[in-house]
Amino acid sequence: MSAVWELRKEDYTLSGEQQELRDSFRAFFAKAAGAERVRMAEPLGFDAGLWQQAGPQFMSMALSEEAGGDGAGLVELALVVEEAGRAAAPIPVVEAIVGARALERLNVTGELLDKVKTAETIVTICPSTSRAERRLVPAGAIARAVVAKRGDDVIVKSGTPAPLVPNLGCAPLGWWNIDGGIVVGAAADFDCIAADWQILSAAALVGLGQASVDMGVRYAKERTAFGTAIGAFQAIAHTLVDAAAAVEGARRLMWRAAWFSENEPDALGLLGIGALCSAAHAAEKAGALAVHTQGGLGVTLESDAQLYYRRAKSWALLAGERRALLNDAADIALSSMEGAR
């Protein structure tokens, strides 16, 4: 293996094009999605107008050139998803991207894929591998099809959006029965879909966590006590630094997982699960700290900090149940140990 290849495995600095891509989406969401728009989208957590603006471009990036898209890599997709998370954008970016990539990976063609390309139809995935037929599905209240693992098969179930399940994070959750449906693959085919879900969910949570850190830092600079900014006090400053370090560590791990998933999927190992768990922890920690930094203001409806904290808690839960993720991690680690013997 060349020295350049070895360096690329260790160096996750963004290229100039990747930085431009990230910056363009950051500018878009800063202009098109703000806290007030997030509030207006509650309780469903879906802004149809914003989806009409951004959805077609996300779907184009998600699909390969052979399928009529732009063929963006997973690292590039993670960058734009992070910016959507930073804005707490009320659109199903992760669900729709993973769903579109799943359809292409499973060779699902026809009217469903055509409608996905134009963002007319949202296809989501059910990350739960429970054997129950009735499952709580992210974006299930706005999607018209679900990709799910059922026993030894992967199926696509079409239908009307499910009724909204009220939740703290105002996410468009819905219960779907995955009985019936069309078998489109074997259970092993779901591994790549699950990796996409884990990595892109981690990206959204990293963005959410970064926004919370920024919010806490701004308030600590502006709020004064005893004649000085509260950010000068160690009890505030040190905890903000800890949260920022946690978010940055999760970001680097997420980039690493995205790169390996795209270039060396067989070597991904625990990176996808690790990135998701790390990002979930960092986003929850940063969200809680933003609320605490603002004190009593932080828990009021007028505060943006509570918007992000509620979403950090709910997005982390929806992305994957921690015990199940740890069980999956244990299985992967055991398989690696057995393979090394």
ABEGO torsion letter per residue (X at the ends): XBAAAAAAAABABBBAAAAAAAAAAAAAAAAABBAAAAAAAOAAGBBAAAAAAAAAAAAAAABBAAAGBAGBBAAAAAAAAAAAAAAGBBBBAAAAAAAAAAAAAAGBBEAAAAAAAAGABBBBBBABABABABBBBBGAAABABBBBBBEABBBBBBEBBBBBBBBAAGBBBBBBBABEEBBABBAAAAAAAAAAAAAAAAAAAAAAAAAAAAAAAAAAAABBBGGBBAAABAAAAAAAAAAAAAAAAAAAAAAAAAAAAAABAAAAEAAAAAAAAAAAAAAAAAAAAAAAAAEAAAABAABAAAAAAAAAAAAAAAAEBAAAAAAAAAAAAAAAAAAAX
